[in-house]
Amino acid sequence: MESTYWRRYWRARIRRRAFLAGTGMAALGAAGLSVGCGDDDDDTGGATATAPQGGATQPAGSPTPAPAGKRGGTMRIAKASPDTGLDPHIIVTNPIHPAKAYSHLWTYQASTKTVCYDLALEHEQVDPLTLRVKIRQGVKFQADVANGRELTAEDIAYSYTRFPVALTKGSQVNQIQWGWIDKIETPDKYTVVIKQKNPFASNVISLGSSAFAVVAKEVVEANGGDLMKVMNAGSGPYRMVKREPTGTRYERNPNYFQHDPPSPTYVKEGPYIDAWEESIIPDPATIKAKFLAGELDVLTVVNIDKLVADELGREKGIKVAKGPANGHLVMQFDNFKWTDKRLRQAVWMAIDRDAFIKNLYLGEGLYGGPTASEFAKEGYGLSQEELKKLQAFNPGDAKKLWQEASGSQTFPTIKMVTMQAIPIFATATEFVKKQLEQNLGVKVEVEVVDPATYVARAVAGFAEKAPKPWDLFIAWELSLQTIPDYNALAHYVPVGYGAIFGNLRPDSPKSDTAAFAGRMQQLWNAQAQELNPEARKQKVQEIVRVIHQEYGPAIPLPVPEFQYAAFRDRVKNYPEKDFMYANAGTGPFRVQDIWLDA
């Protein structure tokens, strides 16, 4: 069976590899995403439902109690490289860490638009500028964290004030997530009052991001202001007990608090799983082999396209889930350099997006929005028909514009940076390289680096207001996928990644860039602060059209239409309807009612 499986698989991929070989991409492997996390919605019990800017809410009922034999076992997964840091407010390349080691106010279940309370008991939008949250009493930090003392409202306030400093260190948290917060008041030990600078339509959803983890001040201060090398600093359900070159291990926190009353995914007697083993395996083929052999429970790192999903689904003991992929792939300009609109337009028109979709996504792709696809379907964005017209492939006009604007003089060589730890980065970068070389006649150099260097390259020059060590930089929007209503716009505005990654800053020494940055910020502020959904849709569409009219400040690239997850059938209650929000830490790594059948 297995040999037949792989013969069919590789025969089917021959045509694809022929294309990849022609573009130099075959050695980099297939494009795709690591399977990560998504909020579970398989509970038969009640939900704590709310809409952003809504009033106080209470759980509508209790999830179904765990049947006998549900608790126990070790979940086994893999990742391609070691952690570069464990501070939830700075860099987390270990997707488990913020999910397991820390607690949060709540998570957000995208499929049901439900707030799932963790530390919180209730929340109330008192007025457009005041959000009040009541938290549980008796929550304790882990035994070796701050002497196991009680977690209070002061800890939440302290944790959220760390974001501005974290931003300068290559943070996974951008200002879109926290910039709306003016100050945090703590009238008593169990009440948090967030005073807002302005109305923000996504405030409640934003607080559900995995980045809003609560840390102990004592541990931060004892480690020079960050937690990059600290194994434990929170009150989460698991403690990291091993962090070695071979991998990491988490074990249940014996002092973890009960969720009473419970809420979806946060069951009273959870979490069910005893431990999580995360092996570091650089080779995707080895990860796949171990998964097929039953040595790993969830298939991570390995790209799962429709062909792989079909074949895996025929294997005994394996289940495959399919859902809409709500991510965003962006190519960032260094806006200190790409000040001539004609050069940006030439690059924009030199990329054959249909070929991109056909060869990197096997046809299951969409034109990038740049608002995420699921959000765009609700009217917060443009149709695929309009996007195809605005992103038309026209190599003749592209080359003419490039020559008229003296592109080869401005960019004798276009420099790009990528990494292989997330395959879509490398394959998309190589595809764009070949497109620009063929259609503009320009030389393109690609630097392949490790994850830590990749992040350093992304933020380089921000503090100094200096040009980047690259000209074009491709990234996949990872950190905001539980916030579907604005995640993809993060790269297009200064308060998102626009300034720190793309030098799109109102204080730019380039007057054209400064003016454009100010305009983009005003447009984004208008839609973010609009609380009427229908009015907001029109404002989101306006900012999307401006991005296309100005061919920047970044280029939306095609995205997968679907995402697949594969797991062994011993994994029960897998969040099949929400795993597509994987990389925000909200799926199998974060829910507590997932369990293992011994």
C-alpha positions as CSV (number, residue, x, y, z in Angstrom):
1,M,0.0,0.0,0.0
2,E,2.7,2.6,1.0
3,S,4.9,2.0,-2.0
4,T,1.9,2.3,-4.3
5,Y,0.9,5.4,-2.5
6,W,4.2,7.1,-3.1
7,R,4.5,6.0,-6.7
8,R,1.1,7.6,-7.4
9,Y,2.1,10.7,-5.5
10,W,5.4,11.4,-7.2
11,R,4.0,10.6,-10.6
12,A,1.3,13.1,-10.1
13,R,3.9,15.7,-9.0
14,I,6.1,15.2,-12.1
15,R,4.4,17.9,-14.1
16,R,4.6,20.3,-11.2
17,R,8.3,19.6,-10.6
18,A,9.0,20.2,-14.3
19,F,7.8,23.7,-13.8
20,L,9.6,24.2,-10.6
21,A,12.8,23.0,-12.1
22,G,12.5,25.6,-14.8
23,T,12.2,28.3,-12.2
24,G,14.9,26.9,-9.8
25,M,12.3,26.0,-7.2
26,A,12.4,22.3,-7.2
27,A,15.1,22.1,-4.6
28,L,13.1,24.3,-2.2
29,G,10.1,22.0,-2.0
30,A,6.4,22.7,-2.3
31,A,4.8,25.8,-1.1
32,G,2.5,25.6,1.9
33,L,1.7,26.2,5.5
34,S,2.5,24.5,8.8
35,V,-0.5,23.1,10.5
36,G,-1.0,25.0,13.6
37,C,-3.9,26.2,15.7
38,G,-7.6,27.1,15.4
39,D,-10.4,27.5,18.0
40,D,-12.4,24.3,18.5
41,D,-16.2,24.5,17.9
42,D,-17.1,20.9,18.4
43,D,-18.6,21.4,21.9
44,T,-22.2,20.4,22.2
45,G,-22.6,22.8,25.2
46,G,-23.1,26.5,25.3
47,A,-21.0,29.4,24.0
48,T,-20.1,32.9,25.2
49,A,-21.2,34.6,22.1
50,T,-20.6,38.3,21.4
51,A,-19.9,40.7,18.6
52,P,-17.1,43.2,18.7
53,Q,-18.0,46.3,20.8
54,G,-20.8,44.3,22.3
55,G,-22.2,44.3,25.9
56,A,-21.5,42.1,28.8
57,T,-21.9,38.4,28.1
58,Q,-22.2,35.2,30.1
59,P,-21.7,31.6,29.2
60,A,-24.9,30.2,27.7
61,G,-24.3,26.7,29.1
62,S,-21.6,24.2,30.0
63,P,-19.7,22.0,27.5
64,T,-20.4,18.3,27.7
65,P,-18.6,16.7,30.6
66,A,-15.6,14.5,29.7
67,P,-16.4,10.8,29.4
68,A,-14.2,8.4,31.3
69,G,-10.8,7.8,29.8
70,K,-10.6,11.2,28.1
71,R,-7.7,12.6,30.2
72,G,-4.1,11.6,29.7
73,G,-1.6,10.9,26.9
74,T,1.2,12.8,25.2
75,M,0.6,14.8,22.0
76,R,3.5,14.4,19.6
77,I,4.3,17.0,16.9
78,A,7.3,18.4,15.1
79,K,8.8,21.6,13.9
80,A,11.6,22.4,11.5
81,S,13.9,24.6,13.6
82,P,14.7,25.5,17.3
83,D,13.0,28.4,19.0
84,T,14.4,31.9,18.4
85,G,12.6,33.2,21.5
86,L,9.9,32.4,24.0
87,D,8.7,35.9,24.9
88,P,5.0,36.0,23.8
89,H,5.2,39.8,23.2
90,I,8.4,39.7,21.1
91,I,9.2,36.7,19.0
92,V,7.7,33.2,19.2
93,T,8.8,30.7,16.6
94,N,7.5,28.0,18.8
95,P,3.8,28.0,18.2
96,I,3.0,25.9,21.3
97,H,4.6,28.3,23.8
98,P,2.2,31.2,24.1
99,A,-0.7,28.7,23.9
100,K,0.5,26.4,26.6
101,A,2.7,28.4,29.0
102,Y,0.4,31.4,29.4
103,S,-3.1,32.4,30.1
104,H,-5.2,35.0,28.2
105,L,-8.4,36.9,28.8
106,W,-10.1,34.9,26.1
107,T,-9.7,33.3,22.7
108,Y,-11.9,34.0,19.6
109,Q,-13.6,31.2,17.8
110,A,-13.8,32.5,14.2
111,S,-16.3,30.0,12.8
112,T,-19.0,30.9,15.4
113,K,-17.8,34.5,16.2
114,T,-17.6,33.4,19.8
115,V,-15.5,34.8,22.6
116,C,-14.3,31.8,24.7
117,Y,-13.4,33.0,28.2
118,D,-10.0,32.0,29.8
119,L,-9.1,34.4,32.6
120,A,-12.2,36.5,32.0
121,L,-15.6,35.9,33.5
122,E,-17.4,38.7,31.6
123,H,-16.8,41.8,29.6
124,E,-18.8,44.9,28.9
125,Q,-18.3,47.7,26.4
126,V,-19.4,50.5,28.7
127,D,-19.1,53.2,26.0
128,P,-17.2,53.4,22.7
129,L,-14.0,54.3,24.7
130,T,-14.3,52.1,27.7
131,L,-14.1,48.3,27.9
132,R,-14.5,46.6,31.4
133,V,-13.4,43.0,32.1
134,K,-14.0,41.0,35.2
135,I,-11.5,38.2,35.7
136,R,-11.5,34.9,37.7
137,Q,-10.3,34.9,41.3
138,G,-7.8,32.4,42.6
139,V,-5.8,32.0,39.4
140,K,-2.1,31.2,40.3
141,F,1.1,31.6,38.4
142,Q,3.0,28.3,38.0
143,A,4.8,27.2,41.1
144,D,8.2,28.3,40.0
145,V,6.9,31.6,38.6
146,A,6.6,34.6,41.0
147,N,6.5,32.1,43.9
148,G,3.1,30.8,42.6
149,R,1.3,34.0,43.7
150,E,-2.2,34.9,42.6
151,L,-2.6,36.5,39.1
152,T,-4.5,39.8,39.4
153,A,-5.7,42.7,37.2
154,E,-2.4,44.4,37.7
155,D,-0.6,41.6,35.9
156,I,-2.8,42.0,32.9
157,A,-2.2,45.8,32.9
158,Y,1.6,45.3,33.1
159,S,1.6,42.7,30.3
160,Y,-0.2,44.9,27.9
161,T,2.0,47.9,28.5
162,R,5.1,45.9,27.3
163,F,4.0,46.1,23.7
164,P,5.6,49.4,22.6
165,V,9.0,48.2,23.8
166,A,8.5,44.8,22.3
167,L,7.8,46.3,18.9
168,T,11.4,47.5,18.5
169,K,12.7,43.9,19.1
170,G,11.1,42.3,16.1
171,S,7.8,41.7,17.8
172,Q,5.0,39.4,16.5
173,V,2.7,42.1,18.0
174,N,2.2,45.1,15.8
175,Q,0.6,48.4,16.7
176,I,-2.7,47.6,15.0
177,Q,-3.3,45.1,17.9
178,W,-2.6,47.4,20.8
179,G,-2.4,50.9,19.5
180,W,-6.0,51.6,20.3
181,I,-5.3,51.2,24.0
182,D,-4.8,54.5,25.9
183,K,-4.4,53.3,29.4
184,I,-5.4,50.4,31.6
185,E,-7.0,50.9,35.0
186,T,-7.4,48.4,37.8
187,P,-10.1,49.5,40.3
188,D,-9.8,46.3,42.2
189,K,-7.8,43.0,42.0
190,Y,-10.3,41.4,39.6
191,T,-11.4,44.2,37.3
192,V,-9.6,45.5,34.2
193,V,-10.8,48.7,32.6
194,I,-9.3,49.5,29.2
195,K,-9.5,53.1,28.2
196,Q,-9.4,53.5,24.4
197,K,-7.8,56.3,22.4
198,N,-10.5,55.8,19.9
199,P,-13.4,53.5,19.0
200,F,-12.0,50.3,17.5
201,A,-14.3,47.8,15.8
202,S,-12.0,44.9,16.5
203,N,-11.0,45.5,20.1
204,V,-12.6,42.4,21.6
205,I,-11.3,40.2,18.8
206,S,-7.8,41.7,19.1
207,L,-7.6,40.8,22.8
208,G,-8.2,37.2,21.8
209,S,-4.8,37.1,19.9
210,S,-2.3,34.7,21.4
211,A,0.1,37.6,21.7
212,F,-2.0,39.0,24.6
213,A,-0.6,36.6,27.0
214,V,-0.3,37.5,30.7
215,V,3.3,37.4,32.1
216,A,4.7,37.8,35.6
217,K,6.5,41.2,36.1
218,E,9.0,39.6,38.5
219,V,10.3,37.2,35.9
220,V,10.5,39.9,33.2
221,E,12.5,42.2,35.5
222,A,14.8,39.4,36.6
223,N,15.7,38.7,33.0
224,G,16.6,42.2,31.8
225,G,13.3,43.1,30.3
226,D,12.4,40.2,28.1
227,L,11.6,36.5,28.3
228,M,13.3,35.2,25.2
229,K,15.3,32.5,27.1
230,V,12.9,31.9,30.0
231,M,11.1,28.6,29.9
232,N,8.1,29.6,32.1
233,A,6.7,33.0,33.1
234,G,3.0,32.5,33.2
235,S,0.0,30.7,34.6
236,G,-0.8,28.5,31.6
237,P,-2.0,24.9,31.6
238,Y,1.4,23.5,30.8
239,R,5.0,24.0,32.0
240,M,8.0,23.7,29.7
241,V,10.2,21.1,31.3
242,K,12.7,20.6,28.4
243,R,14.2,22.8,25.8
244,E,17.0,21.1,24.0
245,P,18.4,21.0,20.4
246,T,16.3,17.9,19.9
247,G,13.0,19.5,20.9
248,T,10.8,20.7,23.8
249,R,8.4,19.1,26.2
250,Y,5.5,20.5,28.1
251,E,3.8,18.8,31.1
252,R,0.5,19.6,32.8
253,N,0.7,22.4,35.4
254,P,-0.5,20.8,38.6
255,N,-1.6,24.2,40.0
256,Y,-3.7,25.1,36.9
257,F,-7.0,26.8,37.8
258,Q,-10.4,25.4,37.0
259,H,-12.6,27.2,34.5
260,D,-15.7,27.4,36.7
261,P,-17.9,28.4,35.0
262,P,-16.5,26.8,31.8
263,S,-16.7,28.2,28.3
264,P,-16.2,26.7,24.9
265,T,-12.8,24.8,24.7
266,Y,-12.0,25.8,28.3
267,V,-13.7,22.9,30.1
268,K,-13.8,22.7,33.9
269,E,-11.7,19.6,34.1
270,G,-9.3,20.4,31.3
271,P,-6.9,20.4,29.8
272,Y,-7.3,16.7,28.9
273,I,-3.8,16.0,27.5
274,D,-1.0,15.3,30.0
275,A,2.0,16.4,27.9
276,W,3.1,17.8,24.6
277,E,6.3,16.6,22.8
278,E,7.7,18.8,20.1
279,S,10.6,17.3,18.1
280,I,12.9,19.4,16.0
281,I,13.1,17.7,12.6
282,P,14.5,19.9,9.8
283,D,13.6,17.5,7.0
284,P,9.9,17.6,5.9
285,A,10.3,14.1,4.3
286,T,11.3,12.7,7.7
287,I,8.4,14.4,9.4
288,K,6.0,12.9,6.9
289,A,7.5,9.4,7.3
290,K,7.2,9.6,11.1
291,F,3.6,10.8,10.7
292,L,2.7,7.9,8.4
293,A,4.3,5.5,10.8
294,G,2.2,6.8,13.7
295,E,5.1,8.5,15.5
296,L,3.6,11.9,15.2
297,D,0.0,12.9,15.9
298,V,-0.5,16.0,13.8
299,L,1.3,16.7,10.6
300,T,3.2,20.0,10.8
301,V,5.8,21.7,8.6
302,V,5.0,19.5,5.6
303,N,3.0,21.3,2.9
304,I,-0.4,19.7,2.4
305,D,-1.9,20.6,-0.9
306,K,-5.0,19.0,-2.5
307,L,-2.9,16.1,-3.9
308,V,-1.2,15.3,-0.7
309,A,-4.5,15.7,1.2
310,D,-6.2,13.2,-1.1
311,E,-3.4,10.6,-0.7
312,L,-3.2,11.0,3.1
313,G,-6.9,10.7,3.4
314,R,-6.6,7.1,1.9
315,E,-4.2,6.1,4.6
316,K,-5.5,4.0,7.5
317,G,-5.5,5.8,10.8
318,I,-5.3,9.3,9.3
319,K,-7.9,12.0,9.1
320,V,-7.7,15.1,6.9
321,A,-9.6,18.3,7.5
322,K,-10.3,21.0,4.9
323,G,-11.2,24.6,5.4
324,P,-11.0,28.0,3.8
325,A,-7.5,29.5,4.1
326,N,-7.8,33.0,5.5
327,G,-4.2,34.1,5.3
328,H,-2.4,36.7,3.3
329,L,0.8,36.6,1.3
330,V,2.5,40.0,0.8
331,M,5.6,41.3,-1.0
332,Q,6.9,44.3,0.9
333,F,8.7,47.2,-0.8
334,D,11.4,49.1,1.0
335,N,9.5,52.4,0.6
336,F,12.7,54.4,1.1
337,K,13.8,53.1,-2.3
338,W,10.6,52.5,-4.4
339,T,9.5,56.1,-4.5
340,D,8.8,56.1,-8.2
341,K,5.3,54.8,-8.7
342,R,6.2,53.5,-12.2
343,L,8.8,51.1,-10.7
344,R,6.2,49.7,-8.3
345,Q,3.7,49.4,-11.1
346,A,6.3,47.6,-13.3
347,V,6.9,45.0,-10.6
348,W,3.2,44.7,-9.9
349,M,2.4,44.0,-13.6
350,A,5.4,41.6,-14.2
351,I,4.0,38.8,-12.0
352,D,1.8,36.2,-13.6
353,R,-0.6,35.4,-10.7
354,D,-2.5,32.7,-12.6
355,A,0.8,30.8,-13.1
356,F,1.5,31.4,-9.4
357,I,-1.8,29.8,-8.4
358,K,-1.5,26.9,-10.9
359,N,1.9,25.9,-9.9
360,L,2.3,26.8,-6.2
361,Y,-1.3,26.0,-5.2
362,L,-2.2,23.4,-7.8
363,G,-5.0,25.6,-9.0
364,E,-6.6,26.1,-5.5
365,G,-5.7,29.7,-5.1
366,L,-7.2,33.2,-5.0
367,Y,-6.0,36.6,-6.0
368,G,-4.8,38.4,-2.8
369,G,-7.2,41.0,-1.5
370,P,-5.3,42.4,0.4
371,T,-8.0,41.9,2.9
372,A,-8.2,38.2,3.9
373,S,-10.4,36.1,1.7
374,E,-13.0,35.1,4.2
375,F,-13.4,38.7,5.4
376,A,-13.6,40.0,1.8
377,K,-16.5,37.5,1.1
378,E,-18.5,39.4,3.7
379,G,-18.1,42.6,1.7
380,Y,-14.9,44.0,3.4
381,G,-12.9,43.9,0.2
382,L,-13.1,43.5,-3.6
383,S,-14.5,40.6,-5.6
384,Q,-12.1,38.2,-7.4
385,E,-13.3,39.6,-10.7
386,E,-12.3,43.1,-9.8
387,L,-9.0,42.0,-8.3
388,K,-8.1,40.1,-11.5
389,K,-8.6,43.3,-13.5
390,L,-6.6,45.4,-11.0
391,Q,-3.7,42.8,-10.8
392,A,-3.5,42.0,-14.5
393,F,-0.3,40.4,-15.8
394,N,1.2,42.6,-18.6
395,P,4.9,42.0,-19.1
396,G,5.1,44.3,-22.1
397,D,3.9,47.3,-20.3
398,A,5.8,46.3,-17.2
399,K,9.1,46.3,-19.1
400,K,8.3,49.6,-20.8
401,L,7.6,51.3,-17.5
402,W,10.8,49.8,-16.0
403,Q,12.9,51.2,-18.8
404,E,11.1,54.6,-18.7
405,A,11.8,55.0,-15.0
406,S,15.4,53.9,-15.3
407,G,14.8,50.8,-13.2
408,S,18.1,49.1,-14.1
409,Q,20.0,52.2,-12.9
410,T,18.0,52.5,-9.7
411,F,18.2,48.7,-9.1
412,P,21.2,47.1,-10.9
413,T,20.4,44.1,-8.8
414,I,17.1,43.5,-6.8
415,K,17.9,41.9,-3.5
416,M,15.5,39.6,-1.7
417,V,15.7,37.6,1.5
418,T,13.8,34.4,2.4
419,M,13.9,31.3,4.6
420,Q,13.0,27.7,4.1
421,A,11.4,27.1,7.5
422,I,8.1,28.3,6.1
423,P,8.1,26.8,2.6
424,I,5.7,29.3,1.0
425,F,8.3,32.1,1.7
426,A,11.0,30.3,-0.3
427,T,8.9,29.1,-3.2
428,A,7.1,32.4,-3.6
429,T,10.4,34.3,-3.5
430,E,11.9,32.1,-6.1
431,F,8.9,32.4,-8.3
432,V,9.0,36.2,-8.2
433,K,12.7,36.2,-8.8
434,K,12.2,34.3,-12.1
435,Q,9.3,36.5,-13.1
436,L,11.2,39.7,-12.6
437,E,14.3,38.4,-14.4
438,Q,12.2,37.2,-17.4
439,N,9.8,40.1,-17.6
440,L,11.8,43.1,-16.6
441,G,15.3,41.9,-17.6
442,V,16.6,42.7,-14.1
443,K,19.1,40.7,-12.0
444,V,17.6,39.3,-8.8
445,E,19.7,37.9,-5.9
446,V,18.0,35.8,-3.1
447,E,19.6,35.4,0.3
448,V,18.3,32.3,2.1
449,V,18.7,32.6,5.9
450,D,17.6,31.0,9.1
451,P,14.5,32.2,10.9
452,A,16.3,34.5,13.4
453,T,18.2,36.2,10.7
454,Y,15.0,36.5,8.6
455,V,13.3,38.4,11.4
456,A,16.4,40.6,11.9
457,R,16.5,41.4,8.2
458,A,12.8,42.3,8.3
459,V,13.2,45.0,11.0
460,A,16.7,46.1,10.2
461,G,17.1,49.9,9.9
462,F,13.8,50.8,11.7
463,A,15.3,52.5,14.6
464,E,17.8,54.4,12.5
465,K,15.3,55.3,9.7
466,A,17.7,53.6,7.3
467,P,17.1,51.6,4.1
468,K,16.6,47.9,4.4
469,P,19.4,45.4,3.4
470,W,16.8,44.1,0.9
471,D,14.6,45.6,-1.8
472,L,11.7,43.2,-1.8
473,F,10.6,40.9,1.1
474,I,7.9,38.3,1.0
475,A,6.1,37.4,4.2
476,W,3.0,35.4,5.1
477,E,0.7,37.1,7.6
478,L,1.0,34.8,10.6
479,S,0.4,36.6,13.8
480,L,-3.1,38.0,13.3
481,Q,-5.2,35.2,11.8
482,T,-7.6,35.1,14.7
483,I,-8.4,38.7,13.8
484,P,-9.8,38.1,10.3
485,D,-11.2,41.5,9.8
486,Y,-7.9,43.3,9.4
487,N,-5.1,40.9,9.4
488,A,-4.1,41.3,5.8
489,L,-4.0,45.1,6.0
490,A,-1.2,45.0,8.7
491,H,1.5,45.3,6.0
492,Y,-0.1,48.3,4.3
493,V,-0.2,50.9,7.1
494,P,2.5,52.4,9.3
495,V,1.0,51.2,12.6
496,G,1.0,47.6,11.4
497,Y,4.1,46.2,9.8
498,G,4.2,49.0,7.2
499,A,6.7,51.1,9.1
500,I,8.9,48.5,10.8
501,F,9.1,46.2,7.8
502,G,8.5,48.4,4.8
503,N,9.8,51.9,5.9
504,L,6.3,53.3,5.3
505,R,6.5,56.0,7.9
506,P,5.0,59.5,8.2
507,D,8.4,60.7,9.5
508,S,10.2,59.3,6.4
509,P,13.0,61.5,5.0
510,K,11.4,60.8,1.6
511,S,8.6,63.4,1.2
512,D,6.6,61.2,-1.2
513,T,6.8,58.3,1.2
514,A,5.9,60.4,4.2
515,A,2.8,61.8,2.4
516,F,1.7,58.3,1.2
517,A,2.2,56.9,4.7
518,G,0.0,59.6,6.2
519,R,-2.7,58.9,3.7
520,M,-2.7,55.2,4.3
521,Q,-2.9,55.7,8.0
522,Q,-5.9,58.1,7.7
523,L,-7.7,55.6,5.5
524,W,-7.0,52.7,7.9
525,N,-8.1,54.7,11.0
526,A,-11.4,55.6,9.3
527,Q,-12.4,52.0,8.7
528,A,-11.0,50.7,12.0
529,Q,-13.0,53.3,14.0
530,E,-16.2,52.8,12.1
531,L,-18.6,50.7,14.2
532,N,-21.4,50.5,11.6
533,P,-20.6,47.3,9.6
534,E,-22.1,48.5,6.3
535,A,-20.3,51.9,6.5
536,R,-17.1,50.1,7.4
537,K,-17.3,47.8,4.4
538,Q,-17.3,50.9,2.1
539,K,-14.3,52.3,3.9
540,V,-12.3,49.0,3.7
541,Q,-13.0,48.9,0.0
542,E,-11.7,52.4,-0.4
543,I,-8.4,51.6,1.2
544,V,-8.1,48.4,-0.9
545,R,-8.7,50.4,-4.1
546,V,-6.1,53.0,-3.1
547,I,-3.5,50.3,-2.6
548,H,-4.2,49.1,-6.2
549,Q,-4.2,52.6,-7.7
550,E,-0.9,53.4,-6.1
551,Y,0.7,50.0,-6.6
552,G,1.8,49.8,-3.1
553,P,3.0,50.3,-0.4
554,A,3.2,46.5,-0.8
555,I,2.0,43.9,-3.3
556,P,-0.7,41.4,-2.5
557,L,0.3,38.0,-3.9
558,P,-2.1,35.0,-4.5
559,V,-3.2,33.0,-1.5
560,P,-4.5,29.4,-1.1
561,E,-8.2,29.0,-1.4
562,F,-8.2,26.1,1.0
563,Q,-6.0,24.8,3.8
564,Y,-5.7,21.2,4.9
565,A,-4.8,19.6,8.2
566,A,-3.8,15.9,8.7
567,F,-3.9,14.2,12.1
568,R,-4.0,10.6,13.5
569,D,-7.4,9.3,14.4
570,R,-6.3,9.0,18.0
571,V,-6.6,12.8,18.2
572,K,-10.2,13.5,19.2
573,N,-12.2,16.7,19.1
574,Y,-9.7,18.3,16.7
575,P,-10.9,21.8,15.8
576,E,-11.8,21.0,12.2
577,K,-13.8,24.2,11.6
578,D,-11.1,26.6,12.8
579,F,-7.7,25.1,12.2
580,M,-7.2,27.5,9.3
581,Y,-6.5,30.2,11.8
582,A,-3.5,28.0,12.7
583,N,-0.6,30.2,13.3
584,A,-2.2,32.5,15.8
585,G,-1.9,29.7,18.4
586,T,-5.6,29.2,18.7
587,G,-6.2,25.6,17.5
588,P,-5.0,22.3,18.8
589,F,-2.2,24.0,20.6
590,R,-4.5,26.2,22.6
591,V,-7.9,24.5,23.0
592,Q,-8.2,22.4,26.1
593,D,-11.0,20.0,25.2
594,I,-8.9,18.2,22.5
595,W,-8.1,14.7,23.8
596,L,-6.2,11.5,22.8
597,D,-7.7,8.0,22.5
598,A,-5.3,5.8,24.3
